[in-house]
Amino acid sequence: MRELTDLIRTETVGTVEETLNFLLYECSIDEAPRPQEVAQWQNWLKQRGGKFTRLAALCQTWLDEEHELAQK
Protein backbone atom coordinates (compact mmCIF):
# COMPACT_ATOMS: atom_id res chain seq x y z
CA MET A 1 0.00 0.00 0.00
CA ARG A 2 2.89 2.34 0.77
CA GLU A 3 4.20 1.97 -2.78
CA LEU A 4 0.81 2.88 -4.21
CA THR A 5 0.55 5.90 -1.93
CA ASP A 6 3.99 7.08 -3.02
CA LEU A 7 3.13 6.51 -6.68
CA ILE A 8 -0.06 8.59 -6.50
CA ARG A 9 1.68 11.36 -4.59
CA THR A 10 4.93 11.58 -6.57
CA GLU A 11 4.84 9.97 -10.03
CA THR A 12 4.13 11.61 -13.37
CA VAL A 13 0.57 12.12 -14.58
CA GLY A 14 0.97 9.36 -17.18
CA THR A 15 2.10 6.77 -14.67
CA VAL A 16 -0.63 7.70 -12.20
CA GLU A 17 -3.28 7.62 -14.93
CA GLU A 18 -2.21 4.17 -16.12
CA THR A 19 -2.24 2.84 -12.56
CA LEU A 20 -5.65 4.35 -11.77
CA ASN A 21 -7.21 2.98 -14.94
CA PHE A 22 -5.99 -0.48 -14.02
CA LEU A 23 -7.10 -0.31 -10.38
CA LEU A 24 -10.48 1.27 -11.07
CA TYR A 25 -11.54 -0.52 -14.23
CA GLU A 26 -9.38 -3.52 -15.07
CA CYS A 27 -8.26 -5.42 -11.98
CA SER A 28 -10.23 -8.30 -10.52
CA ILE A 29 -12.97 -7.65 -7.98
CA ASP A 30 -10.95 -9.12 -5.13
CA GLU A 31 -8.11 -6.69 -5.93
CA ALA A 32 -10.36 -3.66 -6.48
CA PRO A 33 -9.89 -0.70 -4.16
CA ARG A 34 -12.38 0.24 -1.48
CA PRO A 35 -14.30 3.50 -1.93
CA GLN A 36 -12.45 4.99 1.06
CA GLU A 37 -9.13 4.40 -0.67
CA VAL A 38 -10.33 5.98 -3.90
CA ALA A 39 -11.60 9.02 -1.98
CA GLN A 40 -8.15 9.41 -0.40
CA TRP A 41 -6.47 9.15 -3.81
CA GLN A 42 -8.87 11.78 -5.09
CA ASN A 43 -7.85 14.16 -2.30
CA TRP A 44 -4.14 13.67 -3.00
CA LEU A 45 -4.67 14.24 -6.72
CA LYS A 46 -6.65 17.43 -6.04
CA GLN A 47 -3.78 18.64 -3.86
CA ARG A 48 -1.31 18.01 -6.68
CA GLY A 49 -3.49 20.16 -8.95
CA GLY A 50 -2.81 20.91 -12.61
CA LYS A 51 -3.01 17.84 -14.84
CA PHE A 52 -3.81 15.70 -11.81
CA THR A 53 -7.20 17.42 -11.41
CA ARG A 54 -8.50 15.34 -14.32
CA LEU A 55 -7.42 12.18 -12.49
CA ALA A 56 -9.20 13.36 -9.35
CA ALA A 57 -12.33 13.67 -11.50
CA LEU A 58 -11.77 10.10 -12.70
CA CYS A 59 -11.80 8.98 -9.07
CA GLN A 60 -15.04 10.89 -8.49
CA THR A 61 -16.65 9.24 -11.51
CA TRP A 62 -15.69 5.82 -10.15
CA LEU A 63 -17.05 6.73 -6.71
CA ASP A 64 -20.33 7.91 -8.26
CA GLU A 65 -20.64 4.70 -10.29
CA GLU A 66 -19.81 2.58 -7.24
CA HIS A 67 -22.48 4.40 -5.23
CA GLU A 68 -25.07 3.79 -7.96
CA LEU A 69 -24.27 0.07 -7.99
CA ALA A 70 -24.57 -0.09 -4.21
CA GLN A 71 -28.03 1.51 -4.40
CA LYS A 72 -29.37 -1.16 -6.77
C-alpha positions in Angstrom: 0.0 0.0 0.0 2.9 2.3 0.8 4.2 2.0 -2.8 0.8 2.9 -4.2 0.6 5.9 -1.9 4.0 7.1 -3.0 3.1 6.5 -6.7 -0.1 8.6 -6.5 1.7 11.4 -4.6 4.9 11.6 -6.6 4.8 10.0 -10.0 4.1 11.6 -13.4 0.6 12.1 -14.6 1.0 9.4 -17.2 2.1 6.8 -14.7 -0.6 7.7 -12.2 -3.3 7.6 -14.9 -2.2 4.2 -16.1 -2.2 2.8 -12.6 -5.6 4.4 -11.8 -7.2 3.0 -14.9 -6.0 -0.5 -14.0 -7.1 -0.3 -10.4 -10.5 1.3 -11.1 -11.5 -0.5 -14.2 -9.4 -3.5 -15.1 -8.3 -5.4 -12.0 -10.2 -8.3 -10.5 -13.0 -7.6 -8.0 -10.9 -9.1 -5.1 -8.1 -6.7 -5.9 -10.4 -3.7 -6.5 -9.9 -0.7 -4.2 -12.4 0.2 -1.5 -14.3 3.5 -1.9 -12.5 5.0 1.1 -9.1 4.4 -0.7 -10.3 6.0 -3.9 -11.6 9.0 -2.0 -8.2 9.4 -0.4 -6.5 9.2 -3.8 -8.9 11.8 -5.1 -7.8 14.2 -2.3 -4.1 13.7 -3.0 -4.7 14.2 -6.7 -6.7 17.4 -6.0 -3.8 18.6 -3.9 -1.3 18.0 -6.7 -3.5 20.2 -9.0 -2.8 20.9 -12.6 -3.0 17.8 -14.8 -3.8 15.7 -11.8 -7.2 17.4 -11.4 -8.5 15.3 -14.3 -7.4 12.2 -12.5 -9.2 13.4 -9.3 -12.3 13.7 -11.5 -11.8 10.1 -12.7 -11.8 9.0 -9.1 -15.0 10.9 -8.5 -16.6 9.2 -11.5 -15.7 5.8 -10.1 -17.1 6.7 -6.7 -20.3 7.9 -8.3 -20.6 4.7 -10.3 -19.8 2.6 -7.2 -22.5 4.4 -5.2 -25.1 3.8 -8.0 -24.3 0.1 -8.0 -24.6 -0.1 -4.2 -28.0 1.5 -4.4 -29.4 -1.2 -6.8 
